Amino acid sequence: MLKYCPPDGLLDILFQDHALLFVNKPAGVLSVPGRGAHLADCLLSRVRAAFPQALLVHRLDMDTSGVMVFAMSPQAQHHLGHQFEARKVKKAYAARVWGEVTEPKGQINLPLIVDRPNRPLQKVDWDTGKPARTEWYRMRIEDATTRVRLMPRTGRSHQLRVHMREIGHPILGDTLYANGSAHSYDRLMLHAEALRVNHPDGGRDITVKARVPF
């Protein structure tokens, strides 16, 4: 059974209006409830306790922190869902990775698919994997690790975690894809720093950011 101990705390609301609700998800909290009563506490349930009308649009991994957007009406949910499906939503993540990244920027194109015998792990598979693309920029090197900005251009499960592992720089604190000293951190060093969507009313761009906690 998954040992699940989500942190307590009030909702960190980043932006709210009649159509959209942006919340800063803490690391260690499920986006949606899992199977079983012990996995019922999640960001969606916490949001709905305060905003019963809020509707799910997308998810973040349990161990990832940062910006999530919820819809405040079925119409807004439909509008945002279309943006995510059409890859019109712009996402930027902050991460600390193992080792010193020598290049200033790069792009990773590695197709991904679930590793069925080892769920929920994902793996690279050139025959049956779905296209996955990540752009990255080096921010700075510190203590034999590197801070990077990651911009997923597709939305595959565990995409950033697998892609960085595959180029030799696993994300620190990643208990699924890192080994040795790289995963001996108190949290996954991955944070959804910024999210840009088109507002359902009028289509204007709106960008919401959450401060990097590591």
VEXLOVO-251026 format. One record per atom (N, C-alpha, C): x, y, z; residue in three letters. Coordinates in steps of 0.2 Angstrom, whole numbers, padded with zeros to 4 digits, always signed. Last residue first. Layout:
% VEXLOVO-251026
XYZALA...
//
This chain:
% VEXLOVO-251026
+0063+0128-0020PHE+0069+0125-0019PHE+0075+0128-0022PHE+0050+0133-0024PRO+0052+0132-0017PRO+0058+0129-0015PRO+0047+0146-0035VAL+0050+0140-0034VAL+0052+0139-0027VAL+0031+0154-0036ARG+0038+0154-0034ARG+0041+0147-0033ARG+0021+0153-0050ALA+0022+0151-0043ALA+0029+0151-0041ALA+0011+0162-0061LYS+0017+0159-0059LYS+0017+0158-0052LYS+0001+0163-0076VAL+0001+0163-0068VAL+0007+0159-0066VAL-0005+0172-0089THR+0000+0168-0087THR+0000+0169-0079THR-0017+0173-0102ILE-0016+0175-0095ILE-0010+0170-0092ILE-0023+0181-0117ASP-0018+0177-0113ASP-0017+0178-0106ASP-0040+0181-0121ARG-0034+0185-0120ARG-0029+0180-0116ARG-0053+0176-0124GLY-0047+0173-0127GLY-0040+0176-0126GLY-0065+0179-0120GLY-0062+0184-0124GLY-0055+0181-0127GLY-0066+0168-0108ASP-0069+0174-0110ASP-0065+0179-0114ASP-0056+0159-0106PRO-0062+0157-0109PRO-0066+0163-0112PRO-0039+0164-0109HIS-0045+0165-0105HIS-0051+0163-0109HIS-0027+0153-0113ASN-0031+0158-0116ASN-0037+0159-0112ASN-0013+0151-0102VAL-0019+0149-0106VAL-0022+0155-0109VAL+0002+0146-0095ARG-0001+0152-0099ARG-0007+0148-0103ARG+0011+0144-0080LEU+0006+0141-0084LEU+0003+0147-0088LEU+0026+0141-0071ALA+0022+0145-0075ALA+0017+0141-0079ALA+0032+0130-0063GLU+0033+0137-0062GLU+0028+0142-0065GLU+0031+0116-0056ALA+0027+0119-0062ALA+0027+0127-0060ALA+0046+0108-0051HIS+0040+0113-0050HIS+0037+0116-0056HIS+0056+0096-0044LEU+0052+0098-0050LEU+0046+0102-0048LEU+0064+0088-0035MET+0065+0095-0037MET+0062+0097-0044MET+0055+0078-0023LEU+0057+0079-0031LEU+0058+0086-0032LEU+0063+0079-0007ARG+0057+0080-0012ARG+0060+0079-0019ARG+0075+0077+0000ASP+0068+0076+0004ASP+0062+0077-0001ASP+0086+0066-0009TYR+0084+0072-0007TYR+0077+0072-0004TYR+0093+0055-0016SER+0093+0056-0008SER+0091+0063-0006SER+0094+0053-0029HIS+0087+0053-0026HIS+0087+0053-0019HIS+0107+0054-0032ALA+0103+0058-0035ALA+0096+0058-0032ALA+0115+0044-0025SER+0114+0051-0022SER+0109+0055-0025SER+0105+0031-0033GLY+0111+0033-0029GLY+0109+0040-0025GLY+0095+0037-0047ASN+0098+0031-0043ASN+0103+0035-0038ASN+0079+0041-0053ALA+0085+0042-0051ALA+0088+0037-0047ALA+0065+0037-0055TYR+0070+0037-0061TYR+0077+0039-0059TYR+0058+0037-0043LEU+0057+0032-0048LEU+0062+0031-0053LEU+0063+0047-0035THR+0063+0040-0032THR+0061+0035-0037THR+0071+0061-0037ASP+0066+0057-0041ASP+0067+0049-0039ASP+0080+0070-0032GLY+0074+0067-0027GLY+0069+0063-0031GLY+0084+0078-0047LEU+0085+0076-0040LEU+0079+0075-0036LEU+0082+0071-0062ILE+0079+0076-0058ILE+0081+0074-0051ILE+0096+0065-0071PRO+0090+0064-0068PRO+0088+0070-0063PRO+0104+0066-0084HIS+0104+0071-0079HIS+0097+0070-0075HIS+0105+0058-0095GLY+0110+0058-0090GLY+0110+0063-0085GLY+0095+0058-0104ILE+0101+0062-0106ILE+0106+0063-0101ILE+0086+0051-0096GLU+0088+0048-0103GLU+0094+0052-0105GLU+0082+0060-0086ARG+0086+0053-0085ARG+0089+0051-0091ARG+0074+0069-0094MET+0080+0071-0091MET+0085+0065-0088MET+0064+0060-0098HIS+0068+0063-0103HIS+0075+0066-0100HIS+0057+0056-0086VAL+0061+0051-0090VAL+0066+0055-0095VAL+0053+0069-0081ARG+0057+0064-0077ARG+0061+0059-0081ARG+0045+0074-0091LEU+0051+0077-0090LEU+0056+0073-0086LEU+0035+0063-0092GLN+0039+0065-0098GLN+0045+0069-0096GLN+0025+0057-0084HIS+0032+0057-0082HIS+0037+0059-0087HIS+0014+0056-0098SER+0015+0055-0091SER+0023+0054-0090SER+0015+0070-0110ARG+0016+0063-0108ARG+0017+0062-0101ARG+0012+0082-0118GLY+0010+0081-0111GLY+0010+0073-0109GLY+0024+0092-0127THR+0019+0087-0127THR+0018+0085-0119THR+0033+0101-0123ARG+0029+0103-0129ARG+0024+0097-0131ARG+0039+0107-0108PRO+0036+0101-0112PRO+0032+0104-0118PRO+0052+0115-0103MET+0046+0117-0107MET+0044+0111-0111MET+0062+0119-0090LEU+0060+0113-0094LEU+0053+0116-0097LEU+0077+0126-0084ARG+0070+0127-0085ARG+0068+0122-0091ARG+0088+0120-0071VAL+0086+0120-0078VAL+0079+0123-0078VAL+0103+0119-0061ARG+0096+0121-0062ARG+0094+0122-0069ARG+0113+0105-0058THR+0111+0111-0062THR+0104+0113-0062THR+0127+0101-0047THR+0120+0100-0050THR+0118+0106-0054THR+0138+0104-0040ALA+0138+0098-0045ALA+0131+0096-0047ALA+0134+0117-0035ASP+0136+0111-0031ASP+0135+0104-0035ASP+0126+0123-0049GLU+0128+0124-0041GLU+0129+0117-0038GLU+0124+0132-0063ILE+0126+0126-0060ILE+0128+0128-0053ILE+0108+0138-0071ARG+0115+0139-0067ARG+0117+0132-0064ARG+0100+0136-0082MET+0099+0142-0078MET+0106+0143-0075MET+0098+0129-0098ARG+0102+0129-0092ARG+0101+0136-0089ARG+0082+0124-0105TYR+0087+0129-0104TYR+0091+0128-0098TYR+0074+0113-0116TRP+0076+0114-0109TRP+0082+0120-0110TRP+0059+0105-0122GLU+0064+0110-0123GLU+0067+0111-0116GLU+0053+0089-0127THR+0055+0093-0121THR+0060+0098-0123THR+0041+0078-0133ARG+0046+0083-0135ARG+0047+0088-0129ARG+0036+0063-0139ALA+0036+0067-0133ALA+0042+0071-0135ALA+0025+0051-0147PRO+0030+0056-0148PRO+0030+0061-0142PRO+0023+0035-0139LYS+0020+0041-0142LYS+0025+0047-0142LYS+0030+0019-0144GLY+0030+0025-0140GLY+0026+0031-0143GLY+0033+0008-0152THR+0026+0009-0150THR+0025+0016-0146THR+0047+0010-0156ASP+0042+0006-0160ASP+0035+0008-0158ASP+0054+0016-0146TRP+0054+0019-0153TRP+0049+0016-0158TRP+0052+0020-0130ASP+0050+0015-0135ASP+0050+0017-0142ASP+0056+0024-0114VAL+0057+0026-0121VAL+0056+0019-0125VAL+0044+0022-0101LYS+0050+0021-0104LYS+0050+0023-0111LYS+0037+0024-0084GLN+0036+0025-0092GLN+0043+0024-0094GLN+0029+0016-0070LEU+0035+0019-0074LEU+0033+0019-0081LEU+0019+0012-0061PRO+0017+0017-0066PRO+0023+0020-0070PRO+0022-0003-0070ARG+0018+0003-0069ARG+0019+0006-0062ARG+0030-0013-0075ASN+0033-0009-0069ASN+0029-0003-0069ASN+0025-0020-0086PRO+0027-0024-0080PRO+0029-0020-0074PRO+0023-0008-0094ARG+0018-0012-0091ARG+0020-0016-0085ARG+0028+0007-0095ASP+0032+0001-0094ASP+0027-0004-0091ASP+0020+0017-0107VAL+0020+0014-0100VAL+0024+0008-0100VAL+0031+0027-0118ILE+0025+0022-0117ILE+0026+0020-0110ILE+0038+0040-0129LEU+0037+0037-0122LEU+0031+0032-0122LEU+0051+0045-0139PRO+0044+0043-0138PRO+0043+0039-0132PRO+0060+0060-0138LEU+0061+0053-0136LEU+0054+0050-0135LEU+0069+0073-0140ASN+0063+0070-0143ASN+0064+0062-0143ASN+0074+0087-0132ILE+0074+0080-0132ILE+0068+0078-0135ILE+0085+0101-0134GLN+0079+0098-0136GLN+0079+0091-0135GLN+0094+0114-0126GLY+0093+0108-0130GLY+0086+0106-0131GLY+0107+0125-0119LYS+0100+0123-0121LYS+0100+0117-0125LYS+0121+0125-0116PRO+0116+0131-0113PRO+0109+0129-0114PRO+0129+0110-0110GLU+0126+0114-0115GLU+0121+0120-0112GLU+0132+0104-0098THR+0137+0108-0101THR+0134+0112-0107THR+0126+0102-0082VAL+0124+0102-0089VAL+0129+0106-0093VAL+0133+0092-0070GLU+0133+0099-0073GLU+0132+0098-0080GLU+0121+0082-0059GLY+0127+0083-0063GLY+0127+0090-0066GLY+0104+0081-0058TRP+0110+0078-0056TRP+0116+0080-0061TRP+0094+0096-0057VAL+0096+0089-0060VAL+0103+0088-0058VAL+0080+0105-0053ARG+0087+0104-0051ARG+0088+0097-0053ARG+0068+0115-0062ALA+0070+0108-0059ALA+0078+0109-0058ALA+0053+0122-0067ALA+0059+0123-0064ALA+0062+0117-0061ALA+0043+0123-0082TYR+0045+0120-0075TYR+0052+0122-0073TYR+0030+0130-0091ALA+0037+0130-0089ALA+0038+0128-0082ALA+0018+0129-0104LYS+0020+0127-0097LYS+0028+0128-0097LYS+0005+0134-0113LYS+0012+0135-0112LYS+0014+0133-0105LYS-0008+0127-0123VAL-0006+0129-0116VAL+0002+0129-0116VAL-0010+0121-0135LYS-0010+0128-0135LYS-0008+0131-0128LYS-0013+0107-0138ARG-0006+0109-0136ARG-0005+0117-0136ARG-0025+0103-0139ALA-0022+0106-0145ALA-0015+0108-0144ALA-0028+0099-0126GLU-0028+0094-0131GLU-0024+0097-0137GLU-0028+0111-0119PHE-0023+0106-0118PHE-0022+0101-0123PHE-0039+0118-0126GLN-0032+0121-0126GLN-0027+0115-0125GLN-0050+0109-0122HIS-0048+0110-0129HIS-0041+0113-0130HIS-0050+0112-0109GLY-0048+0105-0111GLY-0046+0105-0118GLY-0054+0125-0109LEU-0047+0124-0107LEU-0045+0117-0109LEU-0067+0123-0113HIS-0063+0128-0117HIS-0055+0126-0115HIS-0073+0115-0104HIS-0072+0113-0111HIS-0067+0117-0115HIS-0072+0123-0092GLN-0068+0117-0093GLN-0067+0114-0100GLN-0080+0134-0096ALA-0073+0135-0095ALA-0069+0128-0095ALA-0092+0126-0096GLN-0090+0130-0102GLN-0083+0131-0101GLN-0093+0122-0082PRO-0092+0117-0088PRO-0090+0120-0094PRO-0083+0133-0072SER-0089+0131-0075SER-0088+0126-0080SER-0071+0135-0067MET-0076+0136-0063MET-0083+0136-0066MET-0056+0124-0068ALA-0062+0128-0072ALA-0067+0129-0067ALA-0040+0126-0062PHE-0046+0123-0062PHE-0051+0127-0065PHE-0022+0124-0064VAL-0028+0128-0066VAL-0035+0123-0065VAL-0008+0124-0055MET-0013+0120-0058MET-0019+0125-0059MET+0009+0126-0052VAL+0003+0129-0054VAL-0001+0124-0057VAL+0018+0116-0039GLY+0017+0121-0044GLY+0010+0123-0046GLY+0027+0100-0037SER+0023+0106-0035SER+0022+0111-0040SER+0026+0082-0038THR+0028+0089-0042THR+0024+0094-0039THR+0022+0071-0033ASP+0028+0074-0030ASP+0030+0080-0033ASP+0010+0068-0041MET+0010+0069-0034MET+0016+0073-0031MET+0010+0076-0056ASP+0012+0071-0052ASP+0012+0073-0045ASP-0005+0086-0060LEU+0002+0086-0059LEU+0004+0079-0055LEU-0018+0088-0073ARG-0015+0085-0067ARG-0008+0086-0066ARG-0033+0097-0078HIS-0026+0093-0079HIS-0024+0091-0073HIS-0046+0100-0074VAL-0044+0101-0081VAL-0037+0097-0083VAL-0060+0099-0063LEU-0053+0097-0065LEU-0052+0098-0072LEU-0070+0112-0057LEU-0069+0106-0061LEU-0062+0105-0063LEU-0079+0120-0044ALA-0073+0119-0047ALA-0072+0112-0051ALA-0090+0121-0036GLN-0091+0121-0043GLN-0085+0120-0047GLN-0086+0123-0022PRO-0089+0116-0025PRO-0090+0116-0032PRO-0073+0128-0016PHE-0076+0130-0022PHE-0079+0124-0025PHE-0068+0122-0004ALA-0069+0129-0004ALA-0073+0132-0010ALA-0069+0109-0008ALA-0071+0111-0001ALA-0072+0118+0000ALA-0062+0109-0020ARG-0070+0108-0020ARG-0073+0110-0013ARG-0049+0109-0015VAL-0052+0115-0019VAL-0059+0115-0019VAL-0048+0097-0009ARG-0047+0103-0005ARG-0050+0109-0009ARG-0050+0088-0020SER-0055+0088-0014SER-0054+0094-0010SER-0039+0091-0028LEU-0046+0092-0030LEU-0051+0093-0025LEU-0028+0087-0020LEU-0029+0095-0021LEU-0036+0096-0024LEU-0034+0075-0008CYS-0030+0077-0014CYS-0032+0085-0015CYS-0038+0061+0001ASP-0036+0068+0002ASP-0032+0070-0004ASP-0040+0048-0002ALA-0045+0052-0004ALA-0043+0060-0003ALA-0032+0037+0001LEU-0030+0041-0004LEU-0035+0047-0006LEU-0039+0030+0010HIS-0032+0033+0013HIS-0029+0037+0007HIS-0049+0024+0003ALA-0051+0030+0008ALA-0044+0033+0010ALA-0045+0020-0014GLY-0045+0018-0007GLY-0046+0025-0003GLY-0036+0026-0027ARG-0041+0021-0025ARG-0040+0019-0017ARG-0035+0044-0026GLY-0033+0037-0028GLY-0038+0032-0026GLY-0041+0060-0031PRO-0041+0055-0027PRO-0038+0048-0030PRO-0029+0071-0039VAL-0035+0068-0039VAL-0035+0062-0034VAL-0016+0075-0036SER-0020+0080-0039SER-0027+0078-0039SER-0008+0072-0020LEU-0011+0069-0026LEU-0016+0075-0029LEU+0005+0080-0013VAL-0002+0079-0013VAL-0004+0077-0020VAL+0019+0082-0014GLY+0017+0076-0009GLY+0009+0076-0009GLY+0020+0099-0015ALA+0023+0093-0017ALA+0020+0088-0012ALA+0005+0109-0017PRO+0011+0107-0014PRO+0014+0100-0016PRO+0000+0119-0031LYS-0001+0113-0028LYS+0006+0111-0024LYS-0008+0134-0031ASN-0001+0132-0031ASN-0001+0125-0027ASN-0021+0137-0043VAL-0019+0135-0036VAL-0012+0133-0037VAL-0033+0147-0051PHE-0026+0144-0051PHE-0024+0143-0044PHE-0048+0146-0059LEU-0045+0146-0052LEU-0038+0143-0053LEU-0059+0155-0070LEU-0053+0151-0068LEU-0051+0152-0061LEU-0071+0162-0070ALA-0070+0156-0075ALA-0064+0152-0073ALA-0072+0172-0061HIS-0078+0169-0062HIS-0077+0162-0066HIS-0055+0171-0054ASP-0061+0175-0056ASP-0067+0170-0058ASP-0039+0170-0046GLN-0046+0168-0046GLN-0051+0173-0050GLN-0023+0165-0042PHE-0027+0169-0046PHE-0034+0166-0046PHE-0017+0157-0032LEU-0013+0162-0036LEU-0017+0167-0040LEU-0020+0151-0016ILE-0023+0153-0022ILE-0019+0158-0026ILE-0016+0138-0008ASP-0012+0144-0010ASP-0015+0146-0017ASP-0026+0132+0006LEU-0025+0133-0002LEU-0021+0139-0003LEU-0017+0127+0020LEU-0022+0131+0017LEU-0021+0131+0009LEU-0011+0111+0026GLY-0010+0118+0024GLY-0016+0121+0020GLY-0001+0096+0027ASP-0007+0100+0029ASP-0006+0107+0026ASP+0005+0084+0015PRO+0006+0090+0020PRO-0001+0094+0021PRO+0000+0067+0015PRO+0000+0074+0011PRO+0001+0079+0017PRO+0006+0053+0015CYS+0006+0058+0020CYS+0006+0065+0017CYS+0005+0037+0011TYR+0003+0043+0008TYR+0002+0048+0014TYR+0012+0023+0005LYS+0012+0027+0011LYS+0011+0034+0009LYS+0003+0011-0004LEU+0006+0017-0005LEU+0006+0021+0002LEU+0004-0006+0000MET+0000+0000+0000MET+0004+0006+0000MET
//
